[in-house]
Amino acid sequence: MMIAMQYKIVLPNDYDMKRIYQRVADNGNKTDGFRDLLFKAYLVANKENTHHCQNEYSPLYVWKSNEGMNTFIFNGFYNNILQSFGWQTIHIYVVLHCHLEPDFNTSKYVLAYERKINPASSMKAPAFSYSPKDCTGKVLVYSPETWSYVEYYFFFVLPKICSDGRLYNLLHLSL
């Protein structure tokens, strides 16, 4: 079973985002080839150039199994986040759909749509609500704990922003 995890580090409005860009440039390759990692997308929302309401560093991991995730969290790798940004909530999701195109590794942008799963008398799996033609990959994850799901769409070219989506720059993609 594939698992996704993401922590969202909200940074102050006056935070020098060049520090995050440099951090990823210096360290992004450390997760290349990490055990059980399908991919890690180093995502950044910069208030100055993404029409985002806040500065944010929000890496997204998709794991082939929980063993690699456990190693990452408990065997010293996550300590870098703790030391740099303090205690963070790690959101854990079940991967419902994951479709990566052959050119997925060229992705530069990610659109994310956070949705609620409303109470119902019978369950129906969430589905992608957006069908972009120039998408390099898409992933849909859900949390039965919060009854929510997130749709992630990956692009090489800056996509058209939909009003309820969150746009991220993808600084590095570890495969």
C-alpha positions as CSV (number, residue, x, y, z in Angstrom):
1,M,0.0,0.0,0.0
2,M,1.4,3.4,-1.0
3,I,1.4,6.1,1.7
4,A,1.9,9.9,1.2
5,M,3.1,12.3,3.9
6,Q,3.4,16.0,3.9
7,Y,4.4,18.6,6.4
8,K,3.5,22.3,5.8
9,I,5.9,24.7,7.3
10,V,4.3,28.2,7.2
11,L,7.0,30.8,7.2
12,P,6.8,34.5,8.3
13,N,5.8,37.0,5.6
14,D,9.3,38.6,5.8
15,Y,11.1,35.3,5.7
16,D,13.9,35.3,3.1
17,M,12.7,32.5,0.8
18,K,16.2,32.3,-0.8
19,R,17.1,30.3,2.3
20,I,14.7,27.6,1.4
21,Y,15.8,27.6,-2.2
22,Q,19.4,27.2,-1.1
23,R,18.5,24.5,1.5
24,V,16.9,22.5,-1.3
25,A,19.8,23.1,-3.7
26,D,22.3,22.0,-1.0
27,N,20.3,19.0,0.3
28,G,17.6,17.9,-2.2
29,N,19.7,15.2,-3.6
30,K,20.0,13.5,-0.2
31,T,16.6,11.8,-0.7
32,D,17.4,10.7,-4.3
33,G,17.1,6.9,-4.3
34,F,15.8,6.8,-0.7
35,R,14.5,3.3,0.3
36,D,10.9,2.8,-0.6
37,L,10.4,6.4,-1.8
38,L,8.5,6.6,-5.1
39,F,9.2,10.4,-5.1
40,K,9.7,13.4,-2.9
41,A,8.6,16.8,-4.3
42,Y,10.2,19.8,-2.6
43,L,7.3,22.2,-2.8
44,V,7.5,25.9,-2.0
45,A,4.8,28.5,-2.1
46,N,6.3,32.0,-2.2
47,K,4.0,34.8,-1.4
48,E,5.8,37.0,-3.8
49,N,5.4,35.0,-7.0
50,T,2.7,32.3,-6.6
51,H,-0.4,34.3,-5.6
52,H,-0.3,32.5,-2.3
53,C,-1.4,34.1,0.9
54,Q,1.7,32.9,2.8
55,N,5.2,31.6,2.4
56,E,5.3,27.9,2.8
57,Y,7.7,25.0,2.5
58,S,5.7,21.8,2.1
59,P,7.6,18.7,0.9
60,L,5.3,15.9,-0.4
61,Y,6.5,12.3,-0.1
62,V,4.9,9.3,-1.8
63,W,6.2,6.1,-0.3
64,K,5.9,2.6,-1.8
65,S,5.6,1.2,1.7
66,N,5.7,2.4,5.3
67,E,9.2,0.9,6.0
68,G,11.0,3.7,4.2
69,M,8.8,6.3,5.8
70,N,9.5,4.9,9.2
71,T,13.3,4.9,8.5
72,F,13.0,8.6,7.4
73,I,11.1,9.7,10.4
74,F,12.8,7.7,13.2
75,N,16.4,7.1,12.0
76,G,17.7,10.7,12.0
77,F,16.6,12.0,8.6
78,Y,13.6,14.0,9.9
79,N,15.9,15.5,12.6
80,N,17.0,18.1,10.0
81,I,13.4,19.5,9.9
82,L,13.2,19.4,13.7
83,Q,16.5,21.3,14.1
84,S,15.6,23.9,11.4
85,F,11.9,24.4,11.9
86,G,10.9,22.8,15.1
87,W,8.1,20.2,15.7
88,Q,5.9,19.8,12.7
89,T,2.7,17.9,12.2
90,I,3.2,15.2,9.5
91,H,0.0,14.6,7.5
92,I,-0.3,11.0,6.5
93,Y,-2.5,9.9,3.6
94,V,-3.4,6.7,1.8
95,V,-2.6,7.0,-2.0
96,L,-5.8,6.3,-3.9
97,H,-4.5,7.1,-7.4
98,C,-1.0,7.8,-8.7
99,H,-0.4,8.3,-12.4
100,L,3.1,9.5,-13.4
101,E,3.8,10.3,-17.1
102,P,7.2,9.4,-18.6
103,D,8.2,13.1,-18.4
104,F,7.2,13.3,-14.7
105,N,10.8,14.0,-13.7
106,T,10.7,17.3,-15.7
107,S,7.9,18.7,-13.4
108,K,8.4,22.3,-12.1
109,Y,5.0,23.2,-10.7
110,V,2.3,21.5,-8.6
111,L,-1.3,22.5,-8.2
112,A,-3.0,21.1,-5.0
113,Y,-6.7,21.0,-4.3
114,E,-7.8,20.1,-0.8
115,R,-11.3,18.7,-0.5
116,K,-13.7,17.3,2.1
117,I,-15.4,13.9,2.0
118,N,-18.9,14.6,3.1
119,P,-20.9,12.2,5.2
120,A,-23.0,9.8,3.1
121,S,-25.0,6.6,3.5
122,S,-22.7,4.8,1.1
123,M,-19.1,5.4,0.3
124,K,-17.9,6.5,-3.1
125,A,-14.2,7.0,-3.8
126,P,-13.0,10.5,-4.6
127,A,-12.0,11.2,-8.1
128,F,-9.9,13.8,-9.9
129,S,-11.9,17.0,-10.6
130,Y,-9.4,18.5,-13.0
131,S,-8.3,17.1,-16.4
132,P,-5.4,19.1,-17.6
133,K,-3.9,18.0,-21.0
134,D,-0.3,19.1,-20.2
135,C,0.0,17.4,-16.8
136,T,3.1,15.3,-16.1
137,G,1.6,13.4,-13.3
138,K,-1.3,13.4,-10.8
139,V,-1.8,11.9,-7.4
140,L,-4.9,11.7,-5.3
141,V,-4.5,10.9,-1.5
142,Y,-7.1,10.7,1.2
143,S,-7.3,10.7,5.0
144,P,-10.1,8.7,6.6
145,E,-9.1,10.3,9.9
146,T,-10.1,13.8,8.7
147,W,-12.4,12.7,5.9
148,S,-10.5,14.8,3.4
149,Y,-8.5,14.3,0.2
150,V,-5.9,16.2,-1.8
151,E,-5.5,16.2,-5.6
152,Y,-2.0,17.0,-6.8
153,Y,-1.3,17.8,-10.4
154,F,2.3,18.1,-11.7
155,F,3.3,20.4,-14.6
156,F,6.4,21.3,-16.5
157,V,4.9,24.6,-17.7
158,L,3.2,27.1,-15.3
159,P,-0.5,25.9,-15.2
160,K,-3.5,28.1,-15.3
161,I,-4.5,28.7,-11.6
162,C,-8.0,27.7,-10.6
163,S,-9.4,29.8,-7.8
164,D,-9.5,27.1,-5.2
165,G,-6.2,25.5,-6.0
166,R,-2.8,26.1,-4.3
167,L,0.2,26.6,-6.6
168,Y,3.6,25.4,-5.6
169,N,7.0,25.7,-7.2
170,L,8.7,22.3,-7.4
171,L,12.4,23.0,-6.5
172,H,13.6,19.4,-6.7
173,L,12.1,16.0,-7.4
174,S,13.8,13.0,-5.7
175,L,13.0,9.7,-7.4
